[in-house]
Amino acid sequence: MKPLTLTEVVAAEFAPETTYLNTSSCGLSPRRTVAAVKAAAEQNATGRDTFDFGPVAAARASFARIVGVPEERVAVGTAVSVHVGLIAASLPAGAEVLCPEGDFSSVINPFAVRGDLKMRYVPLEELAESVRPETSLVACSAVQSADGRTADLPAVRAAAAAHGARTLVDATQAAGWFPFDAGLFDYTVTGSYKYLLAPRGTSFLTVTEEAQESLTPIHAGWLAGEDVWGSTYGPVGQLARSARRFDEPPPFVAYAGAEHSLALLEEIGIENVREHDLALAARYREGLVSLGHTPIPGDSVVVSVPGLAHRVDALAAADIAVSVRAGNLRASFHLYNTIADVDRTLDVLAG
C-alpha cells in the first residue's frame, strides 16, 4: 500500500475550526491522540488499567528516537520548569549561569530564585563568545519563544567545552520541526505540548551519562526505583540506573495521548515537517515584506513582527489565531497549516 502523503495524514488526523497559527503557544491534538486520551479516561473510570505504564515507555522511546539519544538517557515529567529546577538544585552556591537576555522564564527562573547563583545575561547573538572560565552552565532555548530566533548551538557547545561549562538547551520550540540532536548537550528539556503535539502535562529531560552523576534526584518517588513494584514503601533501595531515576510521577492519561502524537511525527518524519513548516513561514515573511512590514530575521517556523501587535484583534475577528509576545505579532506554522492559511492572514493584514 502506498504511504500517505503529509497532506493526506493531516486531513485524516486534524480538524482545525480556525486558521490556527499559534503552535508556539499550544499544538493541536491529532484525532488519534484525542481517542487515546478518551479511552484512558474511560479505563480509569471503569477501574481497568489504572497503572498502565506502556504509553509512558512508548512515549519515552519515541521521544528518544526523535531527538537522537538512547531512551536510557530520557526522563519523563510534566513541565520544563520542574526539570530545570532539578538541574538548578544541583549547582553549588556561587556557580555562574549564563543565559540569553529575554529567554523564556521557565529556563531562567529556577536558577534565579535560588538567590545564591551568579546569573549573567547577554544578547543571544553574543552567547557563545560570552562563555568564560567562571561559567558553570550555559542555559538557553534552541528557538526563542518571543521571536523565533535560533541560537548558534554548535558555537555555544564548543565554547562551553573549551571552558569546562555544562550546557542546558530548551527544545520546546524546536523539537517536532527542527532536527535536534539532544546528545550533544549535557541536559535538554522539552515541553511536548507544542510542536510535538502531545497533551499538556507531558515533558522530557535528557541527561548525558556523565552529567547524570551530577544530579540529585530530589523528587524521586517509587517510580524512580530500579525495581518499581519493590520500591513502594520506605526509602527506595536502588534508584533506576538510567535517567528514569529523574522521572516525575507521570500523568497516565496525558501520556496515553503523547504516545500517539509522537508516533505520528515519526511516521511523517521530522525532515518532512520541517520542509513544510519552513516553506509556509518563508511565504509569510515574503508577504509581510511586500506589505511594508519587516519581520525579525531568522530561518524559523516562528515569525515575529514588530509594530503589528495592534492587529491581533482584527485577526481574531477573522478567526485567525496568532499571539502577541514581547510586543510583537507572532505567528507560528506547523504541519496542519496550509498556503491558504498564510494568504488569508496576509489578506487581513493588508486591510
Salt bridges, closest charged atoms under 4 A:
GLU13 OE2 - ARG32 NE 2.69
GLU96 OE2 - ARG120 NH2 3.08
GLU96 OE1 - ARG132 NH2 2.38
ASP116 OD1 - ARG114 NE 2.87
GLU125 OE1 - ARG149 NH1 3.49
GLU134 OE2 - ARG132 NE 3.83
ASP147 OD2 - ARG149 NE 3.01
ASP186 OD1 - ARG166 NH1 3.34
GLU209 OE1 - ARG73 NH1 3.97
GLU226 OE2 - ARG241 NH1 3.13
ASP247 OD2 - ARG60 NH2 2.77
GLU259 OE1 - HIS260 NE2 4.00
GLU266 OE2 - ARG65 NE 2.79
GLU267 OE2 - ARG32 NH1 2.94
ASP277 OD2 - HIS334 ND1 2.71
ASP343 OD1 - ARG283 NE 2.88
